[in-house]
Amino acid sequence: MCYMTGAALIYATEANILLKAIDSEFLISLQVIQLIFSFGLPLCKLLQKEQIDLREAVSLAEDIINVLKNIRLNCDTEFHKLFLLAKEMSVIIDIDLSTKRISKQQVNRANPDPNLSVEEYHKVISKSIFLYINF
């Protein structure tokens, strides 16, 4: 038997609490945010340089906007790719991708059709992220 004491026990307990807090909505949101932020990284690094070419920065920003618009136009296929990545991650950390409990009178969060598949449910929930980004 292995016994933990002191700090090791505290860290193990905290890690277990964090692991239990990870749900399917978190995993899918993580994939969506990773995709969106990955396009901004080159521009962010460029803008942090002391000597920057303004034309290059504007061109890069316009390219990023065009890519994100394209993602928005093809959001169904893009979301499917993200869902598959989240599914792979869920297998690694051993959680099931599922939907939240649906209530007929829910007013404080999205409440899509209860007959949707897990992927369709999360697509409806996550689409709002793409819709609120104005280019």
C-alpha positions as CSV (number, residue, x, y, z in Angstrom):
1,M,0.0,0.0,0.0
2,C,1.1,3.5,-0.8
3,Y,0.3,6.2,1.7
4,M,0.6,9.9,0.9
5,T,1.1,12.5,3.6
6,G,1.2,16.3,3.8
7,A,1.6,18.2,0.6
8,A,1.4,15.2,-1.7
9,L,-2.0,14.3,-0.3
10,I,-3.2,17.9,-0.8
11,Y,-1.9,18.1,-4.4
12,A,-3.5,14.7,-5.2
13,T,-6.8,15.8,-3.8
14,E,-6.7,19.1,-5.7
15,A,-5.8,17.3,-8.9
16,N,-8.7,14.9,-8.5
17,I,-11.1,17.8,-7.9
18,L,-9.9,19.5,-11.0
19,L,-10.2,16.3,-13.0
20,K,-13.8,15.8,-11.9
21,A,-14.6,19.4,-13.0
22,I,-13.7,18.7,-16.6
23,D,-16.8,17.8,-18.5
24,S,-17.6,17.5,-22.2
25,E,-18.6,21.2,-22.5
26,F,-15.2,22.2,-21.2
27,L,-13.3,19.9,-23.6
28,I,-15.2,21.1,-26.6
29,S,-14.8,24.8,-25.5
30,L,-11.1,24.2,-25.0
31,Q,-10.8,22.9,-28.6
32,V,-12.8,25.9,-30.0
33,I,-10.7,28.4,-28.1
34,Q,-7.5,26.7,-29.1
35,L,-8.4,26.9,-32.7
36,I,-9.4,30.6,-32.5
37,F,-6.4,31.7,-30.5
38,S,-3.9,29.7,-32.7
39,F,-4.5,32.1,-35.5
40,G,-3.8,35.2,-33.4
41,L,-0.4,33.9,-32.1
42,P,1.7,35.0,-35.1
43,L,0.1,38.5,-35.0
44,C,0.6,38.7,-31.3
45,K,4.3,37.9,-31.6
46,L,4.7,40.3,-34.5
47,L,3.1,43.2,-32.5
48,Q,5.4,42.6,-29.6
49,K,8.5,43.3,-31.6
50,E,10.2,46.7,-31.1
51,Q,10.6,47.2,-34.8
52,I,7.5,46.1,-36.8
53,D,6.4,46.6,-40.3
54,L,2.9,48.1,-40.1
55,R,2.0,46.9,-43.6
56,E,3.0,43.3,-42.6
57,A,0.9,43.5,-39.4
58,V,-2.1,44.8,-41.2
59,S,-1.8,42.2,-43.9
60,L,-1.5,39.4,-41.3
61,A,-4.5,40.7,-39.4
62,E,-6.6,40.8,-42.6
63,D,-5.5,37.2,-43.4
64,I,-6.5,36.1,-39.9
65,I,-9.9,37.7,-40.4
66,N,-10.4,36.0,-43.7
67,V,-9.5,32.6,-42.2
68,L,-11.9,33.1,-39.3
69,K,-14.7,34.1,-41.7
70,N,-14.0,31.0,-43.7
71,I,-14.2,28.9,-40.5
72,R,-17.5,30.6,-39.7
73,L,-18.9,29.8,-43.1
74,N,-17.8,26.2,-42.8
75,C,-18.6,25.9,-39.1
76,D,-20.3,22.4,-39.4
77,T,-17.2,20.7,-40.9
78,E,-14.9,22.7,-38.6
79,F,-16.9,21.8,-35.6
80,H,-16.9,18.1,-36.5
81,K,-13.1,18.2,-36.6
82,L,-13.0,19.9,-33.2
83,F,-15.5,17.4,-31.8
84,L,-13.3,14.5,-32.9
85,L,-10.3,16.1,-31.2
86,A,-12.4,16.6,-28.0
87,K,-13.5,12.9,-28.3
88,E,-9.8,11.8,-28.5
89,M,-9.0,13.9,-25.4
90,S,-12.0,12.5,-23.5
91,V,-10.7,9.0,-24.1
92,I,-7.3,9.9,-22.7
93,I,-8.7,11.3,-19.5
94,D,-11.5,8.7,-19.4
95,I,-14.7,10.8,-19.4
96,D,-17.8,10.4,-21.6
97,L,-18.9,13.2,-23.9
98,S,-22.5,13.9,-22.9
99,T,-25.1,16.5,-22.9
100,K,-26.3,18.5,-19.9
101,R,-29.7,17.8,-18.5
102,I,-32.4,19.4,-20.6
103,S,-35.2,21.3,-18.9
104,K,-38.3,22.7,-20.5
105,Q,-38.2,25.9,-18.5
106,Q,-34.4,26.5,-18.5
107,V,-33.6,30.2,-18.8
108,N,-30.0,30.6,-17.6
109,R,-28.2,28.6,-20.3
110,A,-28.8,27.3,-23.8
111,N,-31.5,24.6,-23.9
112,P,-31.4,23.0,-27.4
113,D,-33.7,20.2,-28.6
114,P,-33.4,17.1,-26.3
115,N,-33.4,14.8,-29.3
116,L,-30.1,15.9,-30.6
117,S,-27.0,13.7,-30.6
118,V,-24.1,14.7,-28.3
119,E,-22.2,16.2,-31.3
120,E,-25.3,18.2,-32.5
121,Y,-26.0,19.4,-29.0
122,H,-22.5,20.8,-28.5
123,K,-22.5,22.3,-32.0
124,V,-25.6,24.3,-31.1
125,I,-24.0,25.4,-27.8
126,S,-20.6,26.2,-29.3
127,K,-22.0,28.0,-32.4
128,S,-22.7,31.0,-30.3
129,I,-18.9,31.5,-29.9
130,F,-18.6,31.8,-33.7
131,L,-21.7,34.0,-34.1
132,Y,-20.7,36.6,-31.5
133,I,-17.3,37.3,-33.2
134,N,-17.8,40.2,-35.6
135,F,-15.3,40.7,-38.3
